[in-house]
Amino acid sequence: MTERVLGNFSIALRTPDIKFTDVRIELVVLKTGEELDIQHPDRVVFVFIRSGDWELSFADQPDEAISFPTGSAIVVERGQLHTWRANVSGEILLGTTPRTLGVIQYLPGEFIAVPPSAAPYSSALSLVADMMVAEIRSGHAEADGNVIRRCAEIAVIQTIRHVRNSLILAGAPKQIVHDEYLLRAWVAYFAAPKDKWTVKTLAKAAGLGRTAFSQRFTAAIGTPPLQTLTRLRLQQGQEMLRNSHAPLIEIAFTLGYQSEAAFVRAFRREFGVPPGKYRSNFS
């Protein structure tokens, strides 16, 4: 039997660059082997694993389950159909909010996870989840949503910090890490490098108009968006050539090129040597 302690909070949640509305929180307890299907197309889904051992799978890839231990925090940005399965009986705190967020509107891939090892962010998120649960169980949350609101604000900030830290470790320029709009576009690209990215689609990911995005990006980075994107792709190509035996056509498609020949031309133009010769220098 699934136990749910429900709370529905229609409140505005604000941080300097983010606004939440209609935050809904529920506490879910599942026994070993039980499953919970979640689908909120117009909402962002937040899950805090408070106890137990859980698996997450998406409807379009049901056989590719991802395991999460106690202390994990997961955000599913597009609210697509997904299933949580309790491998060991446990409890999760489930929250949703409309997809009107700023920074978290374009997450890497289908979801982002903050593992228990990602201190100090995971520790802060665990404390926040504990406070939310205490509010729900005490009944105070029904009469006064202030604590829930402030806890949710902290949770969002910690998630953003985790994303930023990951991007810093991945080599994102400081100008991007500290610019909310450029950060969204950067994350969107690395989530789907194969896509046919244009200034228009990057601007949409950033939440800006095409001209405003292009001007903002060029002023921050020093080169136009597509020129920078080409350089990033080819630098990724260099890394793949050095560290893998993948055929050129596979590398080309992974980086978003439509053919091996297009990748070879771009690589030679950027670095002065064809990719095959570049790879031979590291073999």
Secondary structure, DSSP 8 states (H G I E B T S, - for coil): --EEEEEEEEEEEEETTEEEEEEEEEEEEE-TT-EEEE--TTEEEEEEEEEEEEEEEETTEEEEEEEE-TT-EEEESS---EEEEEEEEEEEEEEEEES--SGGGS-STTEEEE-TTSTTHHHHHHHHHHHHHHHHHHTHHHH--HHHHHHHHHHHHHHHHHHHHHHHHTT--HHHHT-HHHHHHHHHHHH-TTS---HHHHHHHHTS-HHHHHHHHHHHHSS-HHHHHHHHHHHHHHHHHHH----HHHHHHHTT-SSHHHHHHHHHHHHSS-HHHHHHTT-
